[in-house]
Amino acid sequence: MKRLEDLAEIIVGQILTRVTGEGKTSGVETKILVPRAVTEGGIIDENISGDYVEKKKADDSRYSRNGDVVLKLATPYEAAYIDKNHEGYLIPSFCAVLRAKGNVDPAYLCALVNSSFIREQINARVAGVVRPMVKISDLRTIEVPDIPAEEMKKLGKEYLLSGEKRKLLQQLAENEKKIMDNKVLSIVKGGK
């Protein structure tokens, strides 16, 4: 077994009050990758926070990069893989960034962090805490299996494909609900 810190550099997000200010006119506009936008395996664009003005530039390590894995530090401890469309977002302190080291596949890293194997370890570390938020020091010591790079790449690719399938199925379910709702509304309105 290895530790999570052996597979990835783990960086806590930026404390926003130190670098942003709502309603300020001077500074650089930036988008923030808030925790509610992070879901298991992906980013929900509709939940990305609006534009904030940076009054002070945050450290470059606290902006999302292609291949990063962003993990929510509060329950349900979901992680999302960052693709090219989600680069450059400021990551808040309620999240951590995992940057794969060496030949570790970042998509595999995302799959691993979202697995029940890792979540059970996280839950064990925050058990009994009033506000269960995992610490970076605890994340670093989480045990992970030592598997070959080829297997990591294969699992990572399958995980991203599975995420796309789940997203399509969710959209299908939402569309089906809208169709049924419209049918019910047409009958109700037609009956009046």
PyMOL commands that set and color helices and strands:
alter all, ss='L'
color gray80, all
select helices_A, chain A and resi 4-7+16-18+35-37+45-47+60-62+84-86+106-113+116-126+136-140+149-190
alter helices_A, ss='H'
color red, helices_A
select strands_A, chain A and resi 2-3+8-12+20-21+28-32+38-39+42-43+49-54+69-72+79-81+95-100+143-144
alter strands_A, ss='S'
color yellow, strands_A
deselect
rebuild
show_as cartoon
